[in-house]
Amino acid sequence: MEHCINCGRELTFNEIGAHKKFVSRASTSFLCKTCLARKLDVTEELIDRKIEGFKKQGCTLFV
């Protein structure tokens, strides 16, 4: 199981997908949603809304 490189929290599949989508698909280490939101200076709710939108479009980075 992967862990956040900033806080050490265990990551979900969608958190890994969000990092790949918003930072780099080539990433091999990832941030949790909280740390990613802080890094991107957005809310966690915005990330959730974006994930839902990408899921509806059929993006395979999210379940």
All heavy atoms as TSV, in Angstrom:
chain	resi	resn	atom	element	x	y	z
A	1	MET	N	N	0.845	-1.181	0.000
A	1	MET	CA	C	0.000	0.000	0.000
A	1	MET	C	C	0.888	1.242	0.000
A	1	MET	O	O	1.910	1.283	0.661
A	1	MET	CB	C	-0.903	-0.044	1.231
A	1	MET	CG	C	-2.002	0.994	1.245
A	1	MET	SD	S	-2.984	1.135	-0.237
A	1	MET	CE	C	-4.342	0.085	0.105
A	2	GLU	N	N	0.486	2.222	-0.757
A	2	GLU	CA	C	1.230	3.477	-0.857
A	2	GLU	C	C	0.862	4.409	0.291
A	2	GLU	O	O	-0.253	4.352	0.827
A	2	GLU	CB	C	0.905	4.185	-2.175
A	2	GLU	CG	C	1.327	3.432	-3.407
A	2	GLU	CD	C	2.814	3.532	-3.674
A	2	GLU	OE1	O	3.482	4.419	-3.123
A	2	GLU	OE2	O	3.316	2.701	-4.445
A	3	HIS	N	N	1.799	5.284	0.660
A	3	HIS	CA	C	1.581	6.265	1.720
A	3	HIS	C	C	1.968	7.655	1.228
A	3	HIS	O	O	2.849	7.795	0.376
A	3	HIS	CB	C	2.398	5.904	2.958
A	3	HIS	CG	C	1.914	4.664	3.622
A	3	HIS	ND1	N	2.312	3.412	3.212
A	3	HIS	CD2	C	1.055	4.480	4.637
A	3	HIS	CE1	C	1.721	2.499	3.972
A	3	HIS	NE2	N	0.951	3.125	4.846
A	4	CYS	N	N	1.319	8.668	1.775
A	4	CYS	CA	C	1.602	10.060	1.431
A	4	CYS	C	C	3.055	10.388	1.769
A	4	CYS	O	O	3.522	10.088	2.871
A	4	CYS	CB	C	0.651	10.993	2.190
A	4	CYS	SG	S	0.967	12.752	1.926
A	5	ILE	N	N	3.741	11.019	0.828
A	5	ILE	CA	C	5.152	11.356	1.058
A	5	ILE	C	C	5.302	12.527	2.021
A	5	ILE	O	O	6.392	12.768	2.526
A	5	ILE	CB	C	5.892	11.667	-0.260
A	5	ILE	CG1	C	5.210	12.803	-1.029
A	5	ILE	CG2	C	6.001	10.426	-1.114
A	5	ILE	CD1	C	5.974	13.287	-2.240
A	6	ASN	N	N	4.211	13.216	2.308
A	6	ASN	CA	C	4.278	14.362	3.211
A	6	ASN	C	C	3.881	13.979	4.641
A	6	ASN	O	O	4.623	14.238	5.574
A	6	ASN	CB	C	3.386	15.489	2.690
A	6	ASN	CG	C	3.613	16.784	3.408
A	6	ASN	OD1	O	4.748	17.181	3.636
A	6	ASN	ND2	N	2.540	17.446	3.787
A	7	CYS	N	N	2.711	13.348	4.804
A	7	CYS	CA	C	2.209	13.075	6.156
A	7	CYS	C	C	2.217	11.600	6.535
A	7	CYS	O	O	2.011	11.261	7.692
A	7	CYS	CB	C	0.791	13.647	6.314
A	7	CYS	SG	S	-0.480	12.755	5.387
A	8	GLY	N	N	2.429	10.710	5.563
A	8	GLY	CA	C	2.522	9.283	5.854
A	8	GLY	C	C	1.203	8.531	5.875
A	8	GLY	O	O	1.190	7.325	6.100
A	9	ARG	N	N	0.084	9.230	5.624
A	9	ARG	CA	C	-1.220	8.571	5.641
A	9	ARG	C	C	-1.335	7.576	4.490
A	9	ARG	O	O	-0.811	7.794	3.402
A	9	ARG	CB	C	-2.331	9.622	5.529
A	9	ARG	CG	C	-3.699	9.068	5.864
A	9	ARG	CD	C	-4.759	10.126	5.823
A	9	ARG	NE	N	-5.297	10.084	4.463
A	9	ARG	CZ	C	-5.827	11.102	3.841
A	9	ARG	NH1	N	-5.881	12.276	4.414
A	9	ARG	NH2	N	-6.290	10.969	2.627
A	10	GLU	N	N	-2.046	6.469	4.716
A	10	GLU	CA	C	-2.284	5.479	3.682
A	10	GLU	C	C	-3.170	6.094	2.596
A	10	GLU	O	O	-4.152	6.772	2.891
A	10	GLU	CB	C	-2.961	4.256	4.296
A	10	GLU	CG	C	-3.006	3.067	3.384
A	10	GLU	CD	C	-3.490	1.824	4.111
A	10	GLU	OE1	O	-2.827	1.400	5.066
A	10	GLU	OE2	O	-4.542	1.308	3.698
A	11	LEU	N	N	-2.820	5.841	1.338
A	11	LEU	CA	C	-3.509	6.472	0.223
A	11	LEU	C	C	-4.585	5.575	-0.381
A	11	LEU	O	O	-4.436	4.358	-0.424
A	11	LEU	CB	C	-2.510	6.829	-0.881
A	11	LEU	CG	C	-1.420	7.814	-0.498
A	11	LEU	CD1	C	-0.401	7.925	-1.620
A	11	LEU	CD2	C	-2.016	9.175	-0.186
A	12	THR	N	N	-5.633	6.218	-0.887
A	12	THR	CA	C	-6.661	5.498	-1.632
A	12	THR	C	C	-6.269	5.486	-3.112
A	12	THR	O	O	-5.425	6.264	-3.558
A	12	THR	CB	C	-8.038	6.180	-1.493
A	12	THR	OG1	O	-7.977	7.458	-2.145
A	12	THR	CG2	C	-8.442	6.345	-0.039
A	13	PHE	N	N	-6.930	4.626	-3.873
A	13	PHE	CA	C	-6.706	4.551	-5.316
A	13	PHE	C	C	-6.971	5.918	-5.954
A	13	PHE	O	O	-6.202	6.377	-6.802
A	13	PHE	CB	C	-7.633	3.486	-5.921
A	13	PHE	CG	C	-7.408	3.251	-7.386
A	13	PHE	CD1	C	-6.427	2.373	-7.823
A	13	PHE	CD2	C	-8.184	3.907	-8.337
A	13	PHE	CE1	C	-6.218	2.153	-9.185
A	13	PHE	CE2	C	-7.981	3.694	-9.696
A	13	PHE	CZ	C	-6.999	2.818	-10.118
A	14	ASN	N	N	-8.056	6.581	-5.536
A	14	ASN	CA	C	-8.405	7.877	-6.119
A	14	ASN	C	C	-7.411	8.973	-5.743
A	14	ASN	O	O	-7.175	9.894	-6.526
A	14	ASN	CB	C	-9.821	8.289	-5.732
A	14	ASN	CG	C	-10.867	7.535	-6.523
A	14	ASN	OD1	O	-10.580	6.895	-7.519
A	14	ASN	ND2	N	-12.101	7.618	-6.076
A	15	GLU	N	N	-6.813	8.903	-4.559
A	15	GLU	CA	C	-5.793	9.889	-4.183
A	15	GLU	C	C	-4.560	9.735	-5.070
A	15	GLU	O	O	-3.978	10.735	-5.515
A	15	GLU	CB	C	-5.424	9.759	-2.705
A	15	GLU	CG	C	-6.492	10.296	-1.787
A	15	GLU	CD	C	-6.178	10.075	-0.323
A	15	GLU	OE1	O	-5.770	8.948	0.057
A	15	GLU	OE2	O	-6.346	11.032	0.442
A	16	ILE	N	N	-4.172	8.512	-5.343
A	16	ILE	CA	C	-3.037	8.268	-6.244
A	16	ILE	C	C	-3.389	8.768	-7.640
A	16	ILE	O	O	-2.590	9.440	-8.295
A	16	ILE	CB	C	-2.661	6.769	-6.259
A	16	ILE	CG1	C	-2.104	6.355	-4.890
A	16	ILE	CG2	C	-1.653	6.470	-7.379
A	16	ILE	CD1	C	-1.923	4.869	-4.714
A	17	GLY	N	N	-4.614	8.496	-8.080
A	17	GLY	CA	C	-5.062	8.967	-9.388
A	17	GLY	C	C	-5.070	10.481	-9.470
A	17	GLY	O	O	-4.666	11.065	-10.485
A	18	ALA	N	N	-5.523	11.143	-8.407
A	18	ALA	CA	C	-5.568	12.608	-8.386
A	18	ALA	C	C	-4.160	13.180	-8.499
A	18	ALA	O	O	-3.928	14.138	-9.245
A	18	ALA	CB	C	-6.261	13.106	-7.117
A	19	HIS	N	N	-3.223	12.587	-7.773
A	19	HIS	CA	C	-1.834	13.071	-7.849
A	19	HIS	C	C	-1.313	12.923	-9.280
A	19	HIS	O	O	-0.712	13.848	-9.828
A	19	HIS	CB	C	-0.943	12.302	-6.871
A	19	HIS	CG	C	0.446	12.841	-6.799
A	19	HIS	ND1	N	0.845	13.715	-5.837
A	19	HIS	CD2	C	1.526	12.638	-7.600
A	19	HIS	CE1	C	2.119	14.032	-6.033
A	19	HIS	NE2	N	2.547	13.381	-7.097
A	20	LYS	N	N	-1.574	11.763	-9.892
A	20	LYS	CA	C	-1.117	11.546	-11.263
A	20	LYS	C	C	-1.789	12.518	-12.228
A	20	LYS	O	O	-1.152	13.028	-13.147
A	20	LYS	CB	C	-1.398	10.109	-11.697
A	20	LYS	CG	C	-0.493	9.093	-11.032
A	20	LYS	CD	C	-0.803	7.694	-11.513
A	20	LYS	CE	C	0.155	6.682	-10.924
A	20	LYS	NZ	N	-0.097	5.325	-11.418
A	21	LYS	N	N	-3.066	12.791	-12.024
A	21	LYS	CA	C	-3.808	13.669	-12.925
A	21	LYS	C	C	-3.372	15.126	-12.779
A	21	LYS	O	O	-3.211	15.832	-13.769
A	21	LYS	CB	C	-5.310	13.533	-12.638
A	21	LYS	CG	C	-6.206	14.210	-13.627
A	21	LYS	CD	C	-6.275	13.422	-14.912
A	21	LYS	CE	C	-7.403	13.898	-15.794
A	21	LYS	NZ	N	-7.500	13.106	-17.010
A	22	PHE	N	N	-3.184	15.592	-11.556
A	22	PHE	CA	C	-2.923	17.009	-11.311
A	22	PHE	C	C	-1.448	17.375	-11.204
A	22	PHE	O	O	-1.095	18.539	-11.341
A	22	PHE	CB	C	-3.642	17.474	-10.043
A	22	PHE	CG	C	-5.129	17.257	-10.095
A	22	PHE	CD1	C	-5.773	16.601	-9.069
A	22	PHE	CD2	C	-5.880	17.706	-11.164
A	22	PHE	CE1	C	-7.140	16.400	-9.106
A	22	PHE	CE2	C	-7.248	17.519	-11.216
A	22	PHE	CZ	C	-7.888	16.856	-10.186
A	23	VAL	N	N	-0.580	16.390	-10.959
A	23	VAL	CA	C	0.851	16.685	-10.795
A	23	VAL	C	C	1.638	16.077	-11.959
A	23	VAL	O	O	2.217	16.800	-12.756
A	23	VAL	CB	C	1.393	16.179	-9.438
A	23	VAL	CG1	C	2.886	16.442	-9.321
A	23	VAL	CG2	C	0.636	16.836	-8.291
A	24	SER	N	N	1.675	14.746	-12.041
A	24	SER	CA	C	2.413	14.086	-13.123
A	24	SER	C	C	2.043	12.613	-13.182
A	24	SER	O	O	2.088	11.927	-12.156
A	24	SER	CB	C	3.917	14.213	-12.900
A	24	SER	OG	O	4.626	13.411	-13.813
A	25	ARG	N	N	1.727	12.152	-14.360
A	25	ARG	CA	C	1.421	10.726	-14.527
A	25	ARG	C	C	2.657	9.866	-14.279
A	25	ARG	O	O	2.532	8.686	-13.997
A	25	ARG	CB	C	0.870	10.448	-15.920
A	25	ARG	CG	C	-0.559	10.904	-16.082
A	25	ARG	CD	C	-1.101	10.472	-17.444
A	25	ARG	NE	N	-2.447	10.964	-17.627
A	25	ARG	CZ	C	-3.525	10.205	-17.538
A	25	ARG	NH1	N	-3.411	8.919	-17.284
A	25	ARG	NH2	N	-4.726	10.716	-17.716
A	26	ALA	N	N	3.817	10.435	-14.388
A	26	ALA	CA	C	5.064	9.689	-14.192
A	26	ALA	C	C	5.464	9.577	-12.717
A	26	ALA	O	O	6.462	8.950	-12.395
A	26	ALA	CB	C	6.186	10.337	-14.985
A	27	SER	N	N	4.681	10.175	-11.833
A	27	SER	CA	C	5.019	10.155	-10.398
A	27	SER	C	C	5.092	8.728	-9.875
A	27	SER	O	O	4.307	7.866	-10.264
A	27	SER	CB	C	3.962	10.912	-9.593
A	27	SER	OG	O	3.978	12.276	-9.895
A	28	THR	N	N	6.034	8.517	-8.969
A	28	THR	CA	C	6.150	7.223	-8.298
A	28	THR	C	C	5.932	7.365	-6.796
A	28	THR	O	O	5.918	6.370	-6.074
A	28	THR	CB	C	7.527	6.584	-8.568
A	28	THR	OG1	O	8.547	7.489	-8.146
A	28	THR	CG2	C	7.687	6.264	-10.055
A	29	SER	N	N	5.797	8.592	-6.319
A	29	SER	CA	C	5.439	8.857	-4.929
A	29	SER	C	C	4.324	9.897	-4.960
A	29	SER	O	O	4.250	10.706	-5.894
A	29	SER	CB	C	6.646	9.334	-4.126
A	29	SER	OG	O	7.247	10.449	-4.745
A	30	PHE	N	N	3.462	9.850	-3.938
A	30	PHE	CA	C	2.206	10.574	-4.039
A	30	PHE	C	C	1.853	11.321	-2.762
A	30	PHE	O	O	2.334	10.990	-1.689
A	30	PHE	CB	C	1.077	9.592	-4.368
A	30	PHE	CG	C	1.418	8.683	-5.507
A	30	PHE	CD1	C	1.873	7.391	-5.277
A	30	PHE	CD2	C	1.309	9.120	-6.813
A	30	PHE	CE1	C	2.203	6.556	-6.328
A	30	PHE	CE2	C	1.640	8.294	-7.875
A	30	PHE	CZ	C	2.080	7.013	-7.636
A	31	LEU	N	N	0.963	12.326	-2.919
A	31	LEU	CA	C	0.404	13.069	-1.792
A	31	LEU	C	C	-1.038	12.637	-1.562
A	31	LEU	O	O	-1.758	12.339	-2.518
A	31	LEU	CB	C	0.423	14.574	-2.090
A	31	LEU	CG	C	1.781	15.234	-2.234
A	31	LEU	CD1	C	1.628	16.643	-2.792
A	31	LEU	CD2	C	2.503	15.264	-0.904
A	32	CYS	N	N	-1.456	12.640	-0.297
A	32	CYS	CA	C	-2.863	12.394	0.010
A	32	CYS	C	C	-3.680	13.605	-0.444
A	32	CYS	O	O	-3.123	14.648	-0.808
A	32	CYS	CB	C	-3.062	12.136	1.508
A	32	CYS	SG	S	-2.778	13.588	2.547
A	33	LYS	N	N	-4.989	13.476	-0.436
A	33	LYS	CA	C	-5.850	14.559	-0.900
A	33	LYS	C	C	-5.647	15.840	-0.104
A	33	LYS	O	O	-5.606	16.936	-0.672
A	33	LYS	CB	C	-7.316	14.115	-0.840
A	33	LYS	CG	C	-8.269	15.134	-1.391
A	33	LYS	CD	C	-9.688	14.606	-1.515
A	33	LYS	CE	C	-10.192	13.997	-0.249
A	33	LYS	NZ	N	-11.608	13.633	-0.306
A	34	THR	N	N	-5.474	15.728	1.202
A	34	THR	CA	C	-5.273	16.905	2.047
A	34	THR	C	C	-3.983	17.629	1.680
A	34	THR	O	O	-3.963	18.842	1.490
A	34	THR	CB	C	-5.258	16.496	3.534
A	34	THR	OG1	O	-6.486	15.844	3.847
A	34	THR	CG2	C	-5.057	17.694	4.433
A	35	CYS	N	N	-2.886	16.890	1.564
A	35	CYS	CA	C	-1.595	17.486	1.234
A	35	CYS	C	C	-1.579	17.991	-0.210
A	35	CYS	O	O	-0.993	19.035	-0.492
A	35	CYS	CB	C	-0.469	16.491	1.481
A	35	CYS	SG	S	-0.239	16.082	3.237
A	36	LEU	N	N	-2.242	17.274	-1.119
A	36	LEU	CA	C	-2.321	17.709	-2.510
A	36	LEU	C	C	-3.098	19.017	-2.617
A	36	LEU	O	O	-2.675	19.942	-3.321
A	36	LEU	CB	C	-2.976	16.630	-3.370
A	36	LEU	CG	C	-3.106	16.932	-4.858
A	36	LEU	CD1	C	-1.741	17.148	-5.501
A	36	LEU	CD2	C	-3.855	15.810	-5.556
A	37	ALA	N	N	-4.210	19.116	-1.892
A	37	ALA	CA	C	-5.004	20.349	-1.901
A	37	ALA	C	C	-4.166	21.524	-1.400
A	37	ALA	O	O	-4.198	22.616	-1.973
A	37	ALA	CB	C	-6.260	20.175	-1.055
A	38	ARG	N	N	-3.417	21.288	-0.350
A	38	ARG	CA	C	-2.549	22.335	0.201
A	38	ARG	C	C	-1.487	22.746	-0.829
A	38	ARG	O	O	-1.240	23.929	-1.046
A	38	ARG	CB	C	-1.901	21.838	1.492
A	38	ARG	CG	C	-1.271	22.939	2.316
A	38	ARG	CD	C	-0.791	22.457	3.676
A	38	ARG	NE	N	-1.851	21.806	4.443
A	38	ARG	CZ	C	-1.763	20.572	4.953
A	38	ARG	NH1	N	-0.667	19.866	4.790
A	38	ARG	NH2	N	-2.755	20.059	5.639
A	39	LYS	N	N	-0.875	21.768	-1.482
A	39	LYS	CA	C	0.168	22.043	-2.484
A	39	LYS	C	C	-0.395	22.836	-3.661
A	39	LYS	O	O	0.245	23.753	-4.164
A	39	LYS	CB	C	0.775	20.733	-2.993
A	39	LYS	CG	C	1.756	20.906	-4.150
A	39	LYS	CD	C	2.244	19.556	-4.638
A	39	LYS	CE	C	3.086	19.627	-5.881
A	39	LYS	NZ	N	4.320	20.336	-5.750
A	40	LEU	N	N	-1.620	22.498	-4.091
A	40	LEU	CA	C	-2.229	23.154	-5.250
A	40	LEU	C	C	-3.000	24.412	-4.870
A	40	LEU	O	O	-3.509	25.102	-5.750
A	40	LEU	CB	C	-3.166	22.171	-5.973
A	40	LEU	CG	C	-2.513	20.903	-6.534
A	40	LEU	CD1	C	-3.574	19.985	-7.112
A	40	LEU	CD2	C	-1.457	21.254	-7.569
A	41	ASP	N	N	-3.115	24.673	-3.562
A	41	ASP	CA	C	-3.845	25.828	-3.044
A	41	ASP	C	C	-5.304	25.822	-3.502
A	41	ASP	O	O	-5.822	26.823	-4.003
A	41	ASP	CB	C	-3.154	27.140	-3.441
A	41	ASP	CG	C	-3.641	28.321	-2.611
A	41	ASP	OD1	O	-4.058	28.101	-1.458
A	41	ASP	OD2	O	-3.613	29.457	-3.123
A	42	VAL	N	N	-5.933	24.652	-3.349
A	42	VAL	CA	C	-7.354	24.481	-3.634
A	42	VAL	C	C	-7.984	23.739	-2.461
A	42	VAL	O	O	-7.281	23.248	-1.571
A	42	VAL	CB	C	-7.599	23.698	-4.945
A	42	VAL	CG1	C	-7.007	24.432	-6.141
A	42	VAL	CG2	C	-7.031	22.283	-4.870
A	43	THR	N	N	-9.309	23.613	-2.471
A	43	THR	CA	C	-9.988	22.871	-1.404
A	43	THR	C	C	-10.039	21.384	-1.747
A	43	THR	O	O	-9.984	21.001	-2.923
A	43	THR	CB	C	-11.425	23.387	-1.209
A	43	THR	OG1	O	-12.170	23.119	-2.403
A	43	THR	CG2	C	-11.446	24.877	-0.890
A	44	GLU	N	N	-10.180	20.573	-0.723
A	44	GLU	CA	C	-10.365	19.138	-0.935
A	44	GLU	C	C	-11.667	18.889	-1.671
A	44	GLU	O	O	-11.763	17.953	-2.478
A	44	GLU	CB	C	-10.368	18.399	0.405
A	44	GLU	CG	C	-9.006	18.372	1.071
A	44	GLU	CD	C	-9.011	17.595	2.371
A	44	GLU	OE1	O	-9.509	16.450	2.369
A	44	GLU	OE2	O	-8.530	18.139	3.377
A	45	GLU	N	N	-12.666	19.717	-1.422
A	45	GLU	CA	C	-13.959	19.577	-2.091
A	45	GLU	C	C	-13.814	19.770	-3.598
A	45	GLU	O	O	-14.452	19.073	-4.383
A	45	GLU	CB	C	-14.976	20.562	-1.517
A	45	GLU	CG	C	-15.377	20.272	-0.088
A	45	GLU	CD	C	-14.332	20.676	0.966
A	45	GLU	OE1	O	-13.440	21.533	0.677
A	45	GLU	OE2	O	-14.386	20.123	2.074
A	46	LEU	N	N	-12.964	20.709	-4.008
A	46	LEU	CA	C	-12.734	20.911	-5.437
A	46	LEU	C	C	-12.092	19.673	-6.045
A	46	LEU	O	O	-12.484	19.233	-7.135
A	46	LEU	CB	C	-11.868	22.143	-5.693
A	46	LEU	CG	C	-11.523	22.408	-7.166
A	46	LEU	CD1	C	-12.779	22.636	-7.993
A	46	LEU	CD2	C	-10.577	23.588	-7.288
A	47	ILE	N	N	-11.136	19.110	-5.361
A	47	ILE	CA	C	-10.504	17.880	-5.856
A	47	ILE	C	C	-11.550	16.777	-5.990
A	47	ILE	O	O	-11.591	16.071	-6.998
A	47	ILE	CB	C	-9.333	17.450	-4.944
A	47	ILE	CG1	C	-8.184	18.455	-5.084
A	47	ILE	CG2	C	-8.854	16.035	-5.296
A	47	ILE	CD1	C	-7.026	18.220	-4.153
A	48	ASP	N	N	-12.434	16.638	-4.984
A	48	ASP	CA	C	-13.497	15.628	-5.054
A	48	ASP	C	C	-14.404	15.853	-6.260
A	48	ASP	O	O	-14.769	14.902	-6.964
A	48	ASP	CB	C	-14.342	15.639	-3.778
A	48	ASP	CG	C	-13.607	15.048	-2.591
A	48	ASP	OD1	O	-12.695	14.221	-2.794
A	48	ASP	OD2	O	-13.962	15.411	-1.449
A	49	ARG	N	N	-14.773	17.108	-6.507
A	49	ARG	CA	C	-15.644	17.413	-7.653
A	49	ARG	C	C	-14.944	17.084	-8.970
A	49	ARG	O	O	-15.557	16.542	-9.901
A	49	ARG	CB	C	-16.076	18.876	-7.633
A	49	ARG	CG	C	-17.107	19.184	-6.566
A	49	ARG	CD	C	-17.809	20.513	-6.776
A	49	ARG	NE	N	-16.924	21.646	-6.983
A	49	ARG	CZ	C	-16.445	22.437	-6.024
A	49	ARG	NH1	N	-16.755	22.206	-4.759
A	49	ARG	NH2	N	-15.655	23.452	-6.316
A	50	LYS	N	N	-13.666	17.412	-9.059
A	50	LYS	CA	C	-12.903	17.109	-10.271
A	50	LYS	C	C	-12.802	15.601	-10.485
A	50	LYS	O	O	-12.950	15.114	-11.608
A	50	LYS	CB	C	-11.503	17.726	-10.207
A	50	LYS	CG	C	-11.492	19.227	-10.259
A	50	LYS	CD	C	-11.946	19.701	-11.608
A	50	LYS	CE	C	-11.731	21.192	-11.771
A	50	LYS	NZ	N	-12.201	21.662	-13.076
A	51	ILE	N	N	-12.545	14.855	-9.408
A	51	ILE	CA	C	-12.463	13.393	-9.502
A	51	ILE	C	C	-13.780	12.840	-10.033
A	51	ILE	O	O	-13.795	11.995	-10.933
A	51	ILE	CB	C	-12.105	12.763	-8.136
A	51	ILE	CG1	C	-10.638	13.033	-7.804
A	51	ILE	CG2	C	-12.387	11.255	-8.137
A	51	ILE	CD1	C	-10.233	12.641	-6.385
A	52	GLU	N	N	-14.907	13.301	-9.494
A	52	GLU	CA	C	-16.219	12.832	-9.954
A	52	GLU	C	C	-16.413	13.136	-11.433
A	52	GLU	O	O	-16.931	12.304	-12.184
A	52	GLU	CB	C	-17.343	13.443	-9.117
A	52	GLU	CG	C	-17.451	12.849	-7.725
A	52	GLU	CD	C	-17.595	11.334	-7.726
A	52	GLU	OE1	O	-18.439	10.798	-8.485
A	52	GLU	OE2	O	-16.838	10.670	-6.983
A	53	GLY	N	N	-16.019	14.326	-11.860
A	53	GLY	CA	C	-16.130	14.687	-13.269
A	53	GLY	C	C	-15.295	13.792	-14.165
A	53	GLY	O	O	-15.770	13.332	-15.218
A	54	PHE	N	N	-14.065	13.521	-13.755
A	54	PHE	CA	C	-13.195	12.652	-14.540
A	54	PHE	C	C	-13.737	11.222	-14.573
A	54	PHE	O	O	-13.642	10.547	-15.600
A	54	PHE	CB	C	-11.761	12.667	-14.003
A	54	PHE	CG	C	-11.042	13.968	-14.232
A	54	PHE	CD1	C	-10.405	14.619	-13.188
A	54	PHE	CD2	C	-10.992	14.543	-15.484
A	54	PHE	CE1	C	-9.736	15.816	-13.386
A	54	PHE	CE2	C	-10.324	15.749	-15.705
A	54	PHE	CZ	C	-9.702	16.382	-14.651
A	55	LYS	N	N	-14.304	10.749	-13.465
A	55	LYS	CA	C	-14.902	9.410	-13.432
A	55	LYS	C	C	-16.045	9.323	-14.437
A	55	LYS	O	O	-16.164	8.338	-15.170
A	55	LYS	CB	C	-15.412	9.074	-12.029
A	55	LYS	CG	C	-14.305	8.690	-11.081
A	55	LYS	CD	C	-14.699	8.626	-9.634
A	55	LYS	CE	C	-15.910	7.893	-9.255
A	55	LYS	NZ	N	-16.095	7.780	-7.792
A	56	LYS	N	N	-16.883	10.349	-14.478
A	56	LYS	CA	C	-18.010	10.357	-15.421
A	56	LYS	C	C	-17.536	10.366	-16.865
A	56	LYS	O	O	-18.227	9.858	-17.751
A	56	LYS	CB	C	-18.907	11.565	-15.153
A	56	LYS	CG	C	-19.716	11.426	-13.892
A	56	LYS	CD	C	-20.571	12.650	-13.640
A	56	LYS	CE	C	-21.327	12.476	-12.319
A	56	LYS	NZ	N	-22.084	13.675	-11.968
A	57	GLN	N	N	-16.357	10.939	-17.105
A	57	GLN	CA	C	-15.787	10.960	-18.457
A	57	GLN	C	C	-15.106	9.633	-18.807
A	57	GLN	O	O	-14.674	9.439	-19.928
A	57	GLN	CB	C	-14.762	12.089	-18.573
A	57	GLN	CG	C	-15.345	13.472	-18.494
A	57	GLN	CD	C	-14.270	14.553	-18.480
A	57	GLN	OE1	O	-13.069	14.282	-18.518
A	57	GLN	NE2	N	-14.704	15.802	-18.402
A	58	GLY	N	N	-14.990	8.745	-17.831
A	58	GLY	CA	C	-14.398	7.438	-18.068
A	58	GLY	C	C	-12.906	7.353	-17.795
A	58	GLY	O	O	-12.263	6.385	-18.196
A	59	CYS	N	N	-12.339	8.331	-17.124
A	59	CYS	CA	C	-10.908	8.299	-16.805
A	59	CYS	C	C	-10.596	7.088	-15.928
A	59	CYS	O	O	-11.208	6.896	-14.871
A	59	CYS	CB	C	-10.493	9.595	-16.100
A	59	CYS	SG	S	-8.728	9.660	-15.716
A	60	THR	N	N	-9.644	6.297	-16.338
A	60	THR	CA	C	-9.306	5.064	-15.620
A	60	THR	C	C	-8.402	5.273	-14.409
A	60	THR	O	O	-8.063	4.306	-13.731
A	60	THR	CB	C	-8.644	4.045	-16.583
A	60	THR	OG1	O	-7.472	4.648	-17.142
A	60	THR	CG2	C	-9.604	3.653	-17.688
A	61	LEU	N	N	-8.020	6.521	-14.123
A	61	LEU	CA	C	-7.226	6.792	-12.936
A	61	LEU	C	C	-8.088	6.770	-11.670
A	61	LEU	O	O	-7.556	6.806	-10.564
A	61	LEU	CB	C	-6.541	8.153	-13.048
A	61	LEU	CG	C	-5.417	8.281	-14.069
A	61	LEU	CD1	C	-4.941	9.717	-14.169
A	61	LEU	CD2	C	-4.264	7.362	-13.714
A	62	PHE	N	N	-9.411	6.728	-11.852
A	62	PHE	CA	C	-10.334	6.806	-10.709
A	62	PHE	C	C	-11.343	5.671	-10.755
A	62	PHE	O	O	-11.687	5.177	-11.810
A	62	PHE	CB	C	-11.058	8.160	-10.719
A	62	PHE	CG	C	-10.122	9.332	-10.789
A	62	PHE	CD1	C	-9.908	10.006	-11.967
A	62	PHE	CD2	C	-9.417	9.727	-9.660
A	62	PHE	CE1	C	-9.030	11.084	-12.039
A	62	PHE	CE2	C	-8.529	10.782	-9.730
A	62	PHE	CZ	C	-8.335	11.464	-10.910
A	63	VAL	N	N	-11.810	5.282	-9.552
A	63	VAL	CA	C	-12.847	4.254	-9.445
A	63	VAL	C	C	-14.115	4.838	-8.871
A	63	VAL	O	O	-14.116	5.826	-8.214
A	63	VAL	CB	C	-12.404	3.053	-8.584
A	63	VAL	CG1	C	-11.305	2.285	-9.256
A	63	VAL	CG2	C	-12.006	3.476	-7.192
